Amino acid sequence: MMWTKSVLVVANVTSTSPELLETLHAQAEREPTQFTLVVPATPVGGGRQAASEKLNSALEQLRAAGLNVQGSVCDPDPVCAVTEAWDPKRYDEIIVSTLPMKFSKWLHAGLPERIAKLTDAPVTHVVSQPPRPAHRSEPPPPHDDAAAGLGPLSVLGWGAVKD
């Protein structure tokens, strides 16, 4: 029987980011790993409903990438969420995924360092870029037939006197 490493992953907005996916995939390639994703239901991010949708989307993406992952929606405070989920007998490591310092409330609160002190576990911090909104493209509006005859030279007839 092969030993499987167990990793607790904390993410919300970045739970579907390519940076987090790459980090988890690299970990799973090094050794067999079971991941548990906890998504805090932050009120700013849309609450429990939005966190649940984010979790389902992330689990689908991570499992499609071949990762062994389960997850849950947790307390809105990420420190409380980790406290509720953390069990040193169950997990070997914690991965915290945040936005860059410019955008991240979690980093401004020192979340990775606080979790490391609180749990005394190895903590890996992954910085993920903010998700970009999808661009919509629409076809140009149809041209009015009256305007179709107007070209750049149509101005020459503007002052013409008709008999």
N, C-alpha and C positions, 0 to 999 in steps of 0.2 A: 504494500500500500504506500502510495506516494503522499508526502506531506503537502498540504495546500495552505498557502499564505492567505490570511484574511485581512482585508483593507477596508476601513471606513472612509467613505468619500463624502465631503460636505460641499454642496454647490447649489446654486439657485439659477440665476440668469445664465451662468456659464455651464450649466449641466449638459448642454448639447454642443458645446464648443469643440472645434477641431483640436485645440491645444489639450483639453482634458482627455479627449478620445485618444490622442497620440500618447499621452503619458500613461494611461491605463493599459493601452495595447502594448507598450514597451515593457511595462511591469509584468504583464501576463506572458510575454515572450521569454522573459528571464526565468520565471518559475511559475508553476501552477498557482493561480490566485483567484480567490472568491472576493468580489466587491459588493459592498453594501452602500448604496447611495442614499443619503438623507438630504431632503430638500426642505429647508425652513419655509414655513408659510408666512412670509413677511407681508404685512399689510400694505406696504408701498408697492409691492410687486403684484398685487391683485388678490392676496389672501390665499386661503386653503384651496379654492377652486383652481386658481392659476397655478399654484404649486403642484397640484395633482396632475394638471394637464402637462406641465413641464416635466414632472417625474415620468409620466407615461411615455412622452416623446423621447426622453433621454434613455429609458430602459429599452425601448424599441430599437433605437439607434445603436446602443451599446451591444445589445444581444445580436443584432444584425452584423456587427463587427466581430462576432465570435467570442465575446466576453461573457464570463459567468457572473451575472449581476442580479441583485434584488434591490428593493428600495422601499422607502416610506416617506411620507410627508410628516414633518416634525414641528416642534415649537417654533414660533416666529423668531425668537432670539437664537441666533446660530450657536452661541455658547451653551444655552440651555438644551438645544437640539443635540449637540455633541454629548453633553452630560447625560442626557437621557439614553442615548444610543451606545455610548462607550462602555465597553466591558473588557478589561485587560486580559481576561481569560479567553475572550472570543476574537479580539482583533490584535494584529501585530503592528499596525501602522495606520496613520491618518493622512489623507490627502485633502487639502483645502483648495478649492478653485475659486478665484476672485477675478474681478475686473481689474484693470490697471489702477494705480493709485489715484489718478486724476478722476476716476469715476466711482471708485469703490468705497462704500461706507464701512465695509468689513475691514479693509486695510487701514482706514483712518482710525478704527477702533482697536487695531493691533490683533486681529483675530487669530492669525496663525501662531503668533507668539503666546497669546493667552491660552489657546488650546494645548500647545506644547507644555506650558507650565501646569495647566490644570490636570492633564492626563499623564504627564511624564512619558509620553509616547513619541516615537519619531514622527515628525510632521513634515510632509512635502507640500510646498506651496506652488500652485500652478497659476500663472497669470494668463488669462484668456482675453482676447479682444472682444469688445462689445458686439453683439449680433447686429448685422446690417439689415435694415428693412428691405423687403423685396420691392424692386422697382416695377411700376406698372407702365405698360406702354399701350397706347391707343392709336388707332389709325387716324390720319388727318381728317378733319371734317370735309364733307363733300363740298365741291365748288358750286356756287350759284351760277346757273347758265348765263345770266345777264352779265356776270363778271367775267365769264370765259372770254368774251370778245374784247375785253379791256387788256391791252398789252401796253408795253412801254410807249408805243407811238400813238396810243389813243388820245393822249393829251393834246395832240396837234389839232384835233377837231373841236376842242373845247370852246373856243371863241368864235367859231365859224358862224357867219350870218347866213341864215337860210332865206331864200326868196320865196 
